[in-house]
Amino acid sequence: MRLDKFLKISRLIKRRTVANEACDAGRVLVNDKPAKASLNVKVGDTIEIQFGTSSVKVEVLDVQETVKKDEAKELYRYL
């Protein structure tokens, strides 16, 4: 699954366009490397998103095309 789509479905970022812009600006790292929005996300990858002065680091536990709002937290684990 594409990185921008995973960020939207997992609800780490609200909109796919915002996820695209964050990737283009270099604020999203996958496995400690700057990632493009089109990068394929796999189970076990670590994603770090930088929001201004703070950052969020998560590990991908599952990749699904659709998920309910309540179950979105099960797709990743905070590190």
All heavy atoms as a GROMACS GRO file, in nm:
protein
  627
    1MET      N    1   0.084  -0.118   0.000
    1MET     CA    2   0.000   0.000   0.000
    1MET      C    3   0.088   0.125   0.000
    1MET      O    4   0.193   0.126   0.064
    1MET     CB    5  -0.090  -0.002   0.125
    1MET     CG    6  -0.169   0.124   0.143
    1MET     SD    7  -0.266   0.128   0.292
    1MET     CE    8  -0.385   0.006   0.255
    2ARG      N    9   0.043   0.226  -0.070
    2ARG     CA   10   0.119   0.353  -0.075
    2ARG      C   11   0.125   0.417   0.064
    2ARG      O   12   0.034   0.403   0.145
    2ARG     CB   13   0.049   0.450  -0.170
    2ARG     CG   14   0.063   0.415  -0.316
    2ARG     CD   15  -0.022   0.509  -0.401
    2ARG     NE   16   0.008   0.648  -0.374
    2ARG     CZ   17   0.079   0.727  -0.456
    2ARG    NH1   18   0.124   0.679  -0.568
    2ARG    NH2   19   0.102   0.852  -0.425
    3LEU      N   20   0.235   0.486   0.088
    3LEU     CA   21   0.257   0.550   0.218
    3LEU      C   22   0.149   0.653   0.249
    3LEU      O   23   0.093   0.653   0.359
    3LEU     CB   24   0.395   0.616   0.220
    3LEU     CG   25   0.431   0.698   0.343
    3LEU    CD1   26   0.428   0.611   0.468
    3LEU    CD2   27   0.567   0.762   0.326
    4ASP      N   28   0.115   0.739   0.152
    4ASP     CA   29   0.014   0.842   0.180
    4ASP      C   30  -0.123   0.782   0.212
    4ASP      O   31  -0.194   0.828   0.300
    4ASP     CB   32   0.004   0.944   0.065
    4ASP     CG   33  -0.028   0.881  -0.069
    4ASP    OD1   34  -0.018   0.758  -0.082
    4ASP    OD2   35  -0.062   0.956  -0.162
    5LYS      N   36  -0.156   0.673   0.144
    5LYS     CA   37  -0.283   0.605   0.171
    5LYS      C   38  -0.282   0.539   0.308
    5LYS      O   39  -0.381   0.544   0.381
    5LYS     CB   40  -0.311   0.503   0.061
    5LYS     CG   41  -0.450   0.444   0.071
    5LYS     CD   42  -0.483   0.362  -0.050
    5LYS     CE   43  -0.624   0.307  -0.038
    5LYS     NZ   44  -0.660   0.223  -0.150
    6PHE      N   45  -0.169   0.479   0.348
    6PHE     CA   46  -0.160   0.417   0.480
    6PHE      C   47  -0.175   0.522   0.590
    6PHE      O   48  -0.244   0.499   0.689
    6PHE     CB   49  -0.027   0.343   0.497
    6PHE     CG   50  -0.012   0.284   0.634
    6PHE    CD1   51  -0.074   0.164   0.666
    6PHE    CD2   52   0.060   0.349   0.733
    6PHE    CE1   53  -0.063   0.110   0.793
    6PHE    CE2   54   0.073   0.296   0.860
    6PHE     CZ   55   0.011   0.175   0.890
    7LEU      N   56  -0.112   0.638   0.572
    7LEU     CA   57  -0.121   0.744   0.673
    7LEU      C   58  -0.265   0.791   0.690
    7LEU      O   59  -0.310   0.820   0.800
    7LEU     CB   60  -0.030   0.861   0.636
    7LEU     CG   61   0.119   0.833   0.642
    7LEU    CD1   62   0.198   0.952   0.588
    7LEU    CD2   63   0.163   0.800   0.784
    8LYS      N   64  -0.341   0.795   0.581
    8LYS     CA   65  -0.481   0.836   0.588
    8LYS      C   66  -0.566   0.727   0.652
    8LYS      O   67  -0.644   0.753   0.744
    8LYS     CB   68  -0.534   0.868   0.449
    8LYS     CG   69  -0.681   0.911   0.450
    8LYS     CD   70  -0.738   0.910   0.312
    8LYS     CE   71  -0.884   0.944   0.310
    8LYS     NZ   72  -0.969   0.844   0.372
    9ILE      N   73  -0.552   0.603   0.607
    9ILE     CA   74  -0.635   0.494   0.658
    9ILE      C   75  -0.608   0.468   0.806
    9ILE      O   76  -0.699   0.441   0.883
    9ILE     CB   77  -0.614   0.368   0.572
    9ILE    CG1   78  -0.681   0.389   0.437
    9ILE    CG2   79  -0.670   0.245   0.641
    9ILE    CD1   80  -0.662   0.279   0.340
   10SER      N   81  -0.482   0.480   0.847
   10SER     CA   82  -0.447   0.457   0.988
   10SER      C   83  -0.482   0.578   1.073
   10SER      O   84  -0.472   0.573   1.195
   10SER     CB   85  -0.299   0.426   1.001
   10SER     OG   86  -0.222   0.539   0.963
   11ARG      N   87  -0.522   0.688   1.008
   11ARG     CA   88  -0.560   0.813   1.073
   11ARG      C   89  -0.445   0.878   1.150
   11ARG      O   90  -0.467   0.949   1.247
   11ARG     CB   91  -0.682   0.791   1.163
   11ARG     CG   92  -0.807   0.764   1.080
   11ARG     CD   93  -0.926   0.724   1.164
   11ARG     NE   94  -1.050   0.722   1.088
   11ARG     CZ   95  -1.085   0.624   1.006
   11ARG    NH1   96  -1.005   0.524   0.984
   11ARG    NH2   97  -1.202   0.628   0.944
   12LEU      N   98  -0.322   0.854   1.106
   12LEU     CA   99  -0.208   0.928   1.159
   12LEU      C  100  -0.210   1.070   1.104
   12LEU      O  101  -0.171   1.165   1.170
   12LEU     CB  102  -0.078   0.858   1.123
   12LEU     CG  103  -0.048   0.730   1.201
   12LEU    CD1  104   0.066   0.653   1.136
   12LEU    CD2  105  -0.016   0.761   1.346
   13ILE      N  106  -0.254   1.084   0.977
   13ILE     CA  107  -0.276   1.214   0.914
   13ILE      C  108  -0.417   1.210   0.856
   13ILE      O  109  -0.458   1.110   0.797
   13ILE     CB  110  -0.171   1.241   0.803
   13ILE    CG1  111  -0.031   1.252   0.865
   13ILE    CG2  112  -0.204   1.369   0.728
   13ILE    CD1  113   0.080   1.279   0.767
   14LYS      N  114  -0.491   1.320   0.874
   14LYS     CA  115  -0.634   1.320   0.841
   14LYS      C  116  -0.665   1.305   0.693
   14LYS      O  117  -0.757   1.234   0.656
   14LYS     CB  118  -0.700   1.448   0.892
   14LYS     CG  119  -0.781   1.426   1.014
   14LYS     CD  120  -0.856   1.552   1.051
   14LYS     CE  121  -0.940   1.524   1.174
   14LYS     NZ  122  -0.995   1.640   1.234
   15ARG      N  123  -0.590   1.375   0.608
   15ARG     CA  124  -0.621   1.375   0.466
   15ARG      C  125  -0.503   1.326   0.383
   15ARG      O  126  -0.388   1.351   0.417
   15ARG     CB  127  -0.659   1.517   0.421
   15ARG     CG  128  -0.786   1.564   0.484
   15ARG     CD  129  -0.834   1.693   0.420
   15ARG     NE  130  -0.951   1.741   0.488
   15ARG     CZ  131  -0.949   1.828   0.589
   15ARG    NH1  132  -0.834   1.876   0.633
   15ARG    NH2  133  -1.061   1.867   0.646
   16ARG      N  134  -0.536   1.261   0.273
   16ARG     CA  135  -0.431   1.207   0.186
   16ARG      C  136  -0.348   1.318   0.122
   16ARG      O  137  -0.228   1.303   0.104
   16ARG     CB  138  -0.496   1.118   0.080
   16ARG     CG  139  -0.396   1.035   0.005
   16ARG     CD  140  -0.464   0.925  -0.072
   16ARG     NE  141  -0.368   0.855  -0.157
   16ARG     CZ  142  -0.402   0.757  -0.236
   16ARG    NH1  143  -0.525   0.714  -0.241
   16ARG    NH2  144  -0.311   0.699  -0.310
   17THR      N  145  -0.412   1.430   0.089
   17THR     CA  146  -0.336   1.540   0.029
   17THR      C  147  -0.237   1.598   0.129
   17THR      O  148  -0.125   1.635   0.092
   17THR     CB  149  -0.430   1.651  -0.021
   17THR    OG1  150  -0.515   1.692   0.085
   17THR    CG2  151  -0.514   1.605  -0.137
   18VAL      N  152  -0.276   1.605   0.256
   18VAL     CA  153  -0.185   1.653   0.360
   18VAL      C  154  -0.070   1.554   0.377
   18VAL      O  155   0.046   1.594   0.394
   18VAL     CB  156  -0.260   1.674   0.494
   18VAL    CG1  157  -0.165   1.714   0.604
   18VAL    CG2  158  -0.369   1.778   0.476
   19ALA      N  159  -0.099   1.425   0.370
   19ALA     CA  160   0.006   1.323   0.378
   19ALA      C  161   0.102   1.336   0.260
   19ALA      O  162   0.224   1.325   0.276
   19ALA     CB  163  -0.057   1.184   0.380
   20ASN      N  164   0.048   1.363   0.142
   20ASN     CA  165   0.130   1.385   0.022
   20ASN      C  166   0.224   1.503   0.042
   20ASN      O  167   0.343   1.495   0.010
   20ASN     CB  168   0.041   1.412  -0.098
   20ASN     CG  169   0.037   1.297  -0.194
   20ASN    OD1  170   0.140   1.238  -0.222
   20ASN    ND2  171  -0.080   1.264  -0.242
   21GLU      N  172   0.170   1.614   0.093
   21GLU     CA  173   0.250   1.734   0.114
   21GLU      C  174   0.360   1.711   0.219
   21GLU      O  175   0.472   1.760   0.204
   21GLU     CB  176   0.160   1.850   0.155
   21GLU     CG  177   0.070   1.897   0.043
   21GLU     CD  178  -0.042   1.988   0.091
   21GLU    OE1  179  -0.046   2.020   0.212
   21GLU    OE2  180  -0.127   2.025   0.007
   22ALA      N  181   0.328   1.637   0.324
   22ALA     CA  182   0.427   1.607   0.428
   22ALA      C  183   0.541   1.523   0.371
   22ALA      O  184   0.658   1.545   0.402
   22ALA     CB  185   0.361   1.535   0.546
   23CYS      N  186   0.507   1.428   0.285
   23CYS     CA  187   0.610   1.345   0.221
   23CYS      C  188   0.697   1.429   0.128
   23CYS      O  189   0.820   1.414   0.128
   23CYS     CB  190   0.546   1.231   0.144
   23CYS     SG  191   0.466   1.108   0.248
   24ASP      N  192   0.634   1.515   0.050
   24ASP     CA  193   0.709   1.601  -0.043
   24ASP      C  194   0.803   1.696   0.031
   24ASP      O  195   0.910   1.730  -0.019
   24ASP     CB  196   0.613   1.682  -0.131
   24ASP     CG  197   0.539   1.593  -0.230
   24ASP    OD1  198   0.583   1.479  -0.253
   24ASP    OD2  199   0.436   1.639  -0.284
   25ALA      N  200   0.763   1.740   0.151
   25ALA     CA  201   0.844   1.833   0.229
   25ALA      C  202   0.955   1.761   0.306
   25ALA      O  203   1.036   1.826   0.372
   25ALA     CB  204   0.755   1.910   0.326
   26GLY      N  205   0.957   1.628   0.300
   26GLY     CA  206   1.062   1.552   0.369
   26GLY      C  207   1.038   1.535   0.517
   26GLY      O  208   1.130   1.507   0.593
   27ARG      N  209   0.912   1.549   0.562
   27ARG     CA  210   0.882   1.535   0.704
   27ARG      C  211   0.841   1.395   0.744
   27ARG      O  212   0.810   1.370   0.860
   27ARG     CB  213   0.771   1.634   0.742
   27ARG     CG  214   0.814   1.779   0.729
   27ARG     CD  215   0.716   1.874   0.792
   27ARG     NE  216   0.578   1.844   0.758
   27ARG     CZ  217   0.502   1.921   0.680
   27ARG    NH1  218   0.550   2.030   0.629
   27ARG    NH2  219   0.377   1.888   0.655
   28VAL      N  220   0.840   1.301   0.648
   28VAL     CA  221   0.804   1.162   0.677
   28VAL      C  222   0.924   1.074   0.646
   28VAL      O  223   0.977   1.077   0.535
   28VAL     CB  224   0.682   1.118   0.594
   28VAL    CG1  225   0.647   0.973   0.626
   28VAL    CG2  226   0.563   1.208   0.620
   29LEU      N  227   0.966   0.997   0.746
   29LEU     CA  228   1.078   0.905   0.730
   29LEU      C  229   1.027   0.763   0.744
   29LEU      O  230   0.951   0.733   0.836
   29LEU     CB  231   1.185   0.931   0.836
   29LEU     CG  232   1.240   1.073   0.850
   29LEU    CD1  233   1.335   1.080   0.969
   29LEU    CD2  234   1.312   1.114   0.724
   30VAL      N  235   1.069   0.675   0.653
   30VAL     CA  236   1.038   0.533   0.665
   30VAL      C  237   1.170   0.460   0.680
   30VAL      O  238   1.259   0.472   0.594
   30VAL     CB  239   0.959   0.482   0.542
   30VAL    CG1  240   0.938   0.332   0.550
   30VAL    CG2  241   0.826   0.553   0.532
   31ASN      N  242   1.184   0.386   0.788
   31ASN     CA  243   1.309   0.318   0.820
   31ASN      C  244   1.427   0.415   0.818
   31ASN      O  245   1.533   0.387   0.764
   31ASN     CB  246   1.334   0.199   0.726
   31ASN     CG  247   1.222   0.096   0.736
   31ASN    OD1  248   1.164   0.076   0.842
   31ASN    ND2  249   1.191   0.032   0.626
   32ASP      N  250   1.407   0.533   0.877
   32ASP     CA  251   1.509   0.638   0.893
   32ASP      C  252   1.557   0.699   0.762
   32ASP      O  253   1.665   0.755   0.755
   32ASP     CB  254   1.628   0.588   0.974
   32ASP     CG  255   1.587   0.546   1.115
   32ASP    OD1  256   1.499   0.613   1.172
   32ASP    OD2  257   1.641   0.446   1.166
   33LYS      N  258   1.477   0.688   0.655
   33LYS     CA  259   1.510   0.751   0.527
   33LYS      C  260   1.392   0.835   0.481
   33LYS      O  261   1.277   0.792   0.497
   33LYS     CB  262   1.539   0.645   0.420
   33LYS     CG  263   1.661   0.561   0.450
   33LYS     CD  264   1.683   0.459   0.341
   33LYS     CE  265   1.789   0.361   0.384
   33LYS     NZ  266   1.758   0.224   0.349
   34PRO      N  267   1.416   0.953   0.424
   34PRO     CA  268   1.305   1.033   0.371
   34PRO      C  269   1.229   0.953   0.266
   34PRO      O  270   1.290   0.886   0.182
   34PRO     CB  271   1.373   1.154   0.308
   34PRO     CG  272   1.509   1.159   0.368
   34PRO     CD  273   1.545   1.019   0.407
   35ALA      N  274   1.095   0.957   0.272
   35ALA     CA  275   1.015   0.873   0.185
   35ALA      C  276   0.921   0.955   0.098
   35ALA      O  277   0.870   1.058   0.141
   35ALA     CB  278   0.934   0.775   0.269
   36LYS      N  279   0.901   0.908  -0.024
   36LYS     CA  280   0.803   0.968  -0.113
   36LYS      C  281   0.666   0.908  -0.081
   36LYS      O  282   0.656   0.801  -0.022
   36LYS     CB  283   0.839   0.940  -0.258
   36LYS     CG  284   0.964   1.010  -0.303
   36LYS     CD  285   0.986   0.988  -0.451
   36LYS     CE  286   1.109   1.065  -0.498
   36LYS     NZ  287   1.133   1.046  -0.640
   37ALA      N  288   0.561   0.977  -0.124
   37ALA     CA  289   0.424   0.932  -0.097
   37ALA      C  290   0.393   0.799  -0.164
   37ALA      O  291   0.308   0.724  -0.119
   37ALA     CB  292   0.325   1.038  -0.143
   38SER      N  293   0.464   0.768  -0.271
   38SER     CA  294   0.435   0.646  -0.347
   38SER      C  295   0.507   0.522  -0.294
   38SER      O  296   0.489   0.413  -0.346
   38SER     CB  297   0.474   0.666  -0.493
   38SER     OG  298   0.613   0.694  -0.503
   39LEU      N  299   0.586   0.536  -0.188
   39LEU     CA  300   0.660   0.424  -0.132
   39LEU      C  301   0.564   0.317  -0.080
   39LEU      O  302   0.464   0.348  -0.018
   39LEU     CB  303   0.749   0.471  -0.016
   39LEU     CG  304   0.832   0.363   0.050
   39LEU    CD1  305   0.963   0.345  -0.024
   39LEU    CD2  306   0.858   0.398   0.194
   40ASN      N  307   0.595   0.190  -0.106
   40ASN     CA  308   0.512   0.081  -0.057
   40ASN      C  309   0.545   0.052   0.088
   40ASN      O  310   0.660   0.028   0.123
   40ASN     CB  311   0.533  -0.046  -0.140
   40ASN     CG  312   0.447  -0.048  -0.264
   40ASN    OD1  313   0.338   0.007  -0.264
   40ASN    ND2  314   0.496  -0.110  -0.369
   41VAL      N  315   0.443   0.055   0.174
   41VAL     CA  316   0.459   0.029   0.317
   41VAL      C  317   0.435  -0.120   0.342
   41VAL      O  318   0.341  -0.178   0.289
   41VAL     CB  319   0.358   0.112   0.399
   41VAL    CG1  320   0.367   0.079   0.546
   41VAL    CG2  321   0.382   0.260   0.376
   42LYS      N  322   0.524  -0.181   0.422
   42LYS     CA  323   0.512  -0.323   0.456
   42LYS      C  324   0.502  -0.338   0.607
   42LYS      O  325   0.540  -0.248   0.682
   42LYS     CB  326   0.632  -0.401   0.405
   42LYS     CG  327   0.656  -0.389   0.255
   42LYS     CD  328   0.781  -0.461   0.211
   42LYS     CE  329   0.910  -0.402   0.258
   42LYS     NZ  330   0.939  -0.265   0.219
   43VAL      N  331   0.454  -0.452   0.651
   43VAL     CA  332   0.448  -0.482   0.794
   43VAL      C  333   0.591  -0.485   0.848
   43VAL      O  334   0.681  -0.542   0.786
   43VAL     CB  335   0.379  -0.618   0.818
   43VAL    CG1  336   0.386  -0.657   0.964
   43VAL    CG2  337   0.235  -0.611   0.772
   44GLY      N  338   0.614  -0.419   0.960
   44GLY     CA  339   0.747  -0.414   1.020
   44GLY      C  340   0.822  -0.284   0.993
   44GLY      O  341   0.922  -0.257   1.058
   45ASP      N  342   0.774  -0.204   0.898
   45ASP     CA  343   0.838  -0.074   0.870
   45ASP      C  344   0.817   0.021   0.988
   45ASP      O  345   0.715   0.014   1.056
   45ASP     CB  346   0.779  -0.010   0.744
   45ASP     CG  347   0.828  -0.075   0.616
   45ASP    OD1  348   0.925  -0.152   0.622
   45ASP    OD2  349   0.770  -0.046   0.511
   46THR      N  350   0.913   0.110   1.009
   46THR     CA  351   0.894   0.217   1.108
   46THR      C  352   0.874   0.348   1.033
   46THR      O  353   0.947   0.378   0.939
   46THR     CB  354   1.015   0.230   1.203
   46THR    OG1  355   1.132   0.256   1.126
   46THR    CG2  356   1.034   0.105   1.286
   47ILE      N  357   0.773   0.422   1.075
   47ILE     CA  358   0.739   0.550   1.012
   47ILE      C  359   0.754   0.659   1.116
   47ILE      O  360   0.701   0.646   1.227
   47ILE     CB  361   0.594   0.549   0.959
   47ILE    CG1  362   0.576   0.438   0.856
   47ILE    CG2  363   0.559   0.684   0.899
   47ILE    CD1  364   0.432   0.420   0.810
   48GLU      N  365   0.829   0.764   1.082
   48GLU     CA  366   0.844   0.879   1.171
   48GLU      C  367   0.790   1.002   1.099
   48GLU      O  368   0.830   1.032   0.988
   48GLU     CB  369   0.990   0.900   1.209
   48GLU     CG  370   1.009   1.009   1.311
   48GLU     CD  371   1.152   1.020   1.361
   48GLU    OE1  372   1.235   0.936   1.324
   48GLU    OE2  373   1.178   1.115   1.436
   49ILE      N  374   0.696   1.070   1.165
   49ILE     CA  375   0.635   1.190   1.109
   49ILE      C  376   0.672   1.307   1.197
   49ILE      O  377   0.654   1.300   1.318
   49ILE     CB  378   0.481   1.178   1.103
   49ILE    CG1  379   0.442   1.048   1.034
   49ILE    CG2  380   0.421   1.296   1.030
   49ILE    CD1  381   0.297   1.012   1.054
   50GLN      N  382   0.724   1.414   1.135
   50GLN     CA  383   0.765   1.532   1.212
   50GLN      C  384   0.658   1.640   1.198
   50GLN      O  385   0.628   1.685   1.088
   50GLN     CB  386   0.900   1.582   1.161
   50GLN     CG  387   1.009   1.481   1.187
   50GLN     CD  388   1.129   1.498   1.097
   50GLN    OE1  389   1.125   1.571   1.000
   50GLN    NE2  390   1.236   1.427   1.130
   51PHE      N  391   0.599   1.677   1.313
   51PHE     CA  392   0.499   1.783   1.320
   51PHE      C  393   0.562   1.901   1.392
   51PHE      O  394   0.568   1.902   1.514
   51PHE     CB  395   0.376   1.739   1.400
   51PHE     CG  396   0.301   1.623   1.341
   51PHE    CD1  397   0.310   1.497   1.396
   51PHE    CD2  398   0.219   1.642   1.231
   51PHE    CE1  399   0.240   1.390   1.342
   51PHE    CE2  400   0.148   1.535   1.176
   51PHE     CZ  401   0.159   1.410   1.233
   52GLY      N  402   0.611   1.998   1.319
   52GLY     CA  403   0.672   2.115   1.381
   52GLY      C  404   0.790   2.075   1.469
   52GLY      O  405   0.889   2.024   1.420
   53THR      N  406   0.776   2.093   1.601
   53THR     CA  407   0.886   2.061   1.692
   53THR      C  408   0.877   1.918   1.746
   53THR      O  409   0.975   1.865   1.796
   53THR     CB  410   0.888   2.157   1.813
   53THR    OG1  411   0.761   2.149   1.879
   53THR    CG2  412   0.913   2.299   1.767
   54SER      N  413   0.760   1.856   1.736
   54SER     CA  414   0.746   1.719   1.788
   54SER      C  415   0.745   1.618   1.673
   54SER      O  416   0.727   1.655   1.557
   54SER     CB  417   0.616   1.707   1.868
   54SER     OG  418   0.506   1.728   1.784
   55SER      N  419   0.764   1.492   1.708
   55SER     CA  420   0.758   1.388   1.606
   55SER      C  421   0.691   1.265   1.664
   55SER      O  422   0.690   1.243   1.784
   55SER     CB  423   0.898   1.353   1.554
   55SER     OG  424   0.971   1.289   1.656
   56VAL      N  425   0.634   1.185   1.574
   56VAL     CA  426   0.565   1.062   1.611
   56VAL      C  427   0.635   0.948   1.539
   56VAL      O  428   0.660   0.956   1.418
   56VAL     CB  429   0.416   1.069   1.568
   56VAL    CG1  430   0.348   0.937   1.592
   56VAL    CG2  431   0.345   1.180   1.640
   57LYS      N  432   0.667   0.841   1.613
   57LYS     CA  433   0.732   0.726   1.553
   57LYS      C  434   0.646   0.603   1.579
   57LYS      O  435   0.611   0.575   1.693
   57LYS     CB  436   0.872   0.708   1.612
   57LYS     CG  437   0.958   0.611   1.534
   57LYS     CD  438   1.103   0.619   1.576
   57LYS     CE  439   1.189   0.537   1.485
   57LYS     NZ  440   1.330   0.551   1.516
   58VAL      N  441   0.611   0.532   1.472
   58VAL     CA  442   0.524   0.414   1.483
   58VAL      C  443   0.583   0.298   1.404
   58VAL      O  444   0.662   0.317   1.312
   58VAL     CB  445   0.380   0.442   1.434
   58VAL    CG1  446   0.312   0.548   1.518
   58VAL    CG2  447   0.378   0.481   1.289
   59GLU      N  448   0.541   0.178   1.443
   59GLU     CA  449   0.577   0.057   1.368
   59GLU      C  450   0.450   0.004   1.302
   59GLU      O  451   0.345  -0.003   1.367
   59GLU     CB  452   0.634  -0.049   1.461
   59GLU     CG  453   0.669  -0.178   1.391
   59GLU     CD  454   0.715  -0.287   1.486
   59GLU    OE1  455   0.722  -0.262   1.607
   59GLU    OE2  456   0.742  -0.397   1.437
   60VAL      N  457   0.459  -0.034   1.176
   60VAL     CA  458   0.344  -0.085   1.102
   60VAL      C  459   0.319  -0.230   1.146
   60VAL      O  460   0.408  -0.315   1.134
   60VAL     CB  461   0.368  -0.078   0.950
   60VAL    CG1  462   0.249  -0.137   0.874
   60VAL    CG2  463   0.395   0.064   0.906
   61LEU      N  464   0.198  -0.258   1.196
   61LEU     CA  465   0.162  -0.392   1.240
   61LEU      C  466   0.076  -0.465   1.137
   61LEU      O  467   0.080  -0.588   1.128
   61LEU     CB  468   0.086  -0.388   1.373
   61LEU     CG  469   0.161  -0.330   1.493
   61LEU    CD1  470   0.070  -0.328   1.614
   61LEU    CD2  471   0.287  -0.409   1.521
   62ASP      N  472  -0.002  -0.389   1.061
   62ASP     CA  473  -0.093  -0.450   0.965
   62ASP      C  474  -0.121  -0.350   0.854
   62ASP      O  475  -0.117  -0.230   0.876
   62ASP     CB  476  -0.224  -0.490   1.035
   62ASP     CG  477  -0.309  -0.583   0.951
   62ASP    OD1  478  -0.259  -0.633   0.847
   62ASP    OD2  479  -0.425  -0.607   0.988
   63VAL      N  480  -0.147  -0.401   0.734
   63VAL     CA  481  -0.180  -0.316   0.619
   63VAL      C  482  -0.313  -0.365   0.563
   63VAL      O  483  -0.324  -0.480   0.521
   63VAL     CB  484  -0.070  -0.324   0.510
   63VAL    CG1  485  -0.110  -0.244   0.388
   63VAL    CG2  486   0.062  -0.277   0.566
   64GLN      N  487  -0.415  -0.279   0.567
   64GLN     CA  488  -0.548  -0.313   0.515
   64GLN      C  489  -0.598  -0.201   0.426
   64GLN      O  490  -0.566  -0.085   0.449
   64GLN     CB  491  -0.646  -0.334   0.630
   64GLN     CG  492  -0.613  -0.450   0.718
   64GLN     CD  493  -0.715  -0.468   0.830
   64GLN    OE1  494  -0.819  -0.404   0.829
   64GLN    NE2  495  -0.684  -0.553   0.925
   65GLU      N  496  -0.678  -0.237   0.327
   65GLU     CA  497  -0.731  -0.138   0.233
   65GLU      C  498  -0.837  -0.050   0.300
   65GLU      O  499  -0.841   0.070   0.276
   65GLU     CB  500  -0.792  -0.207   0.111
   65GLU     CG  501  -0.689  -0.266   0.017
   65GLU     CD  502  -0.601  -0.160  -0.047
   65GLU    OE1  503  -0.652  -0.054  -0.088
   65GLU    OE2  504  -0.480  -0.185  -0.056
   66THR      N  505  -0.925  -0.109   0.379
   66THR     CA  506  -1.027  -0.032   0.449
   66THR      C  507  -1.030  -0.076   0.594
   66THR      O  508  -1.004  -0.193   0.625
   66THR     CB  509  -1.167  -0.054   0.388
   66THR    OG1  510  -1.198  -0.193   0.394
   66THR    CG2  511  -1.174  -0.003   0.246
   67VAL      N  512  -1.062   0.017   0.683
   67VAL     CA  513  -1.067  -0.014   0.825
   67VAL      C  514  -1.165   0.083   0.891
   67VAL      O  515  -1.178   0.198   0.849
   67VAL     CB  516  -0.927  -0.008   0.888
   67VAL    CG1  517  -0.874   0.134   0.888
   67VAL    CG2  518  -0.924  -0.066   1.026
   68LYS      N  519  -1.234   0.035   0.994
   68LYS     CA  520  -1.325   0.122   1.068
   68LYS      C  521  -1.245   0.214   1.159
   68LYS      O  522  -1.133   0.184   1.197
   68LYS     CB  523  -1.422   0.038   1.150
   68LYS     CG  524  -1.517  -0.042   1.065
   68LYS     CD  525  -1.610  -0.123   1.149
   68LYS     CE  526  -1.705  -0.203   1.060
   68LYS     NZ  527  -1.776  -0.305   1.134
   69LYS      N  528  -1.308   0.324   1.196
   69LYS     CA  529  -1.240   0.425   1.278
   69LYS      C  530  -1.187   0.366   1.409
   69LYS      O  531  -1.075   0.395   1.450
   69LYS     CB  532  -1.336   0.540   1.307
   69LYS     CG  533  -1.274   0.657   1.375
   69LYS     CD  534  -1.374   0.769   1.391
   69LYS     CE  535  -1.309   0.890   1.453
   69LYS     NZ  536  -1.402   1.002   1.469
   70ASP      N  537  -1.266   0.282   1.473
   70ASP     CA  538  -1.225   0.223   1.601
   70ASP      C  539  -1.107   0.127   1.587
   70ASP      O  540  -1.029   0.110   1.679
   70ASP     CB  541  -1.342   0.148   1.665
   70ASP     CG  542  -1.463   0.239   1.687
   70ASP    OD1  543  -1.443   0.362   1.692
   70ASP    OD2  544  -1.575   0.187   1.697
   71GLU      N  545  -1.095   0.063   1.470
   71GLU     CA  546  -0.992  -0.038   1.450
   71GLU      C  547  -0.864   0.021   1.388
   71GLU      O  548  -0.767  -0.051   1.369
   71GLU     CB  549  -1.046  -0.150   1.361
   71GLU     CG  550  -1.166  -0.219   1.421
   71GLU     CD  551  -1.240  -0.306   1.320
   71GLU    OE1  552  -1.198  -0.308   1.202
   71GLU    OE2  553  -1.338  -0.369   1.360
   72ALA      N  554  -0.863   0.149   1.355
   72ALA     CA  555  -0.748   0.210   1.288
   72ALA      C  556  -0.624   0.206   1.376
   72ALA      O  557  -0.512   0.194   1.326
   72ALA     CB  558  -0.780   0.354   1.250
   73LYS      N  559  -0.641   0.210   1.510
   73LYS     CA  560  -0.526   0.208   1.601
   73LYS      C  561  -0.453   0.075   1.600
   73LYS      O  562  -0.339   0.066   1.644
   73LYS     CB  563  -0.572   0.240   1.743
   73LYS     CG  564  -0.622   0.381   1.759
   73LYS     CD  565  -0.659   0.406   1.903
   73LYS     CE  566  -0.787   0.471   1.920
   73LYS     NZ  567  -0.913   0.425   1.926
   74GLU      N  568  -0.518  -0.030   1.550
   74GLU     CA  569  -0.457  -0.164   1.547
   74GLU      C  570  -0.361  -0.182   1.431
   74GLU      O  571  -0.293  -0.283   1.422
   74GLU     CB  572  -0.567  -0.270   1.543
   74GLU     CG  573  -0.656  -0.266   1.666
   74GLU     CD  574  -0.778  -0.355   1.653
   74GLU    OE1  575  -0.782  -0.436   1.558
   74GLU    OE2  576  -0.869  -0.342   1.736
   75LEU      N  577  -0.353  -0.083   1.339
   75LEU     CA  578  -0.264  -0.094   1.224
   75LEU      C  579  -0.121  -0.058   1.259
   75LEU      O  580  -0.028  -0.089   1.183
   75LEU     CB  581  -0.313  -0.002   1.111
   75LEU     CG  582  -0.448  -0.035   1.050
   75LEU    CD1  583  -0.483   0.067   0.943
   75LEU    CD2  584  -0.451  -0.174   0.994
   76TYR      N  585  -0.098   0.010   1.373
   76TYR     CA  586   0.036   0.055   1.409
   76TYR      C  587   0.055   0.051   1.560
   76TYR      O  588  -0.041   0.037   1.636
   76TYR     CB  589   0.062   0.196   1.356
   76TYR     CG  590  -0.035   0.301   1.408
   76TYR    CD1  591  -0.008   0.369   1.525
   76TYR    CD2  592  -0.151   0.329   1.340
   76TYR    CE1  593  -0.096   0.464   1.575
   76TYR    CE2  594  -0.240   0.424   1.388
   76TYR     CZ  595  -0.212   0.490   1.506
   76TYR     OH  596  -0.299   0.583   1.554
   77ARG      N  597   0.182   0.064   1.601
   77ARG     CA  598   0.217   0.067   1.742
   77ARG      C  599   0.317   0.180   1.763
   77ARG      O  600   0.414   0.192   1.689
   77ARG     CB  601   0.280  -0.067   1.781
   77ARG     CG  602   0.339  -0.073   1.920
   77ARG     CD  603   0.385  -0.214   1.954
   77ARG     NE  604   0.487  -0.264   1.865
   77ARG     CZ  605   0.618  -0.263   1.894
   77ARG    NH1  606   0.660  -0.214   2.007
   77ARG    NH2  607   0.705  -0.311   1.810
   78TYR      N  608   0.291   0.264   1.865
   78TYR     CA  609   0.383   0.375   1.895
   78TYR      C  610   0.515   0.321   1.948
   78TYR      O  611   0.517   0.227   2.026
   78TYR     CB  612   0.322   0.472   1.998
   78TYR     CG  613   0.211   0.558   1.941
   78TYR    CD1  614   0.080   0.532   1.969
   78TYR    CD2  615   0.242   0.666   1.858
   78TYR    CE1  616  -0.022   0.611   1.916
   78TYR    CE2  617   0.142   0.746   1.806
   78TYR     CZ  618   0.011   0.718   1.835
   78TYR     OH  619  -0.088   0.796   1.782
   79LEU      N  620   0.625   0.386   1.908
   79LEU     CA  621   0.758   0.347   1.956
   79LEU      C  622   0.813   0.455   2.047
   79LEU      O  623   0.780   0.568   2.039
   79LEU     CB  624   0.853   0.325   1.839
   79LEU     CG  625   0.812   0.214   1.742
   79LEU    CD1  626   0.907   0.209   1.625
   79LEU    CD2  627   0.811   0.080   1.813
   0.00000   0.00000   0.00000
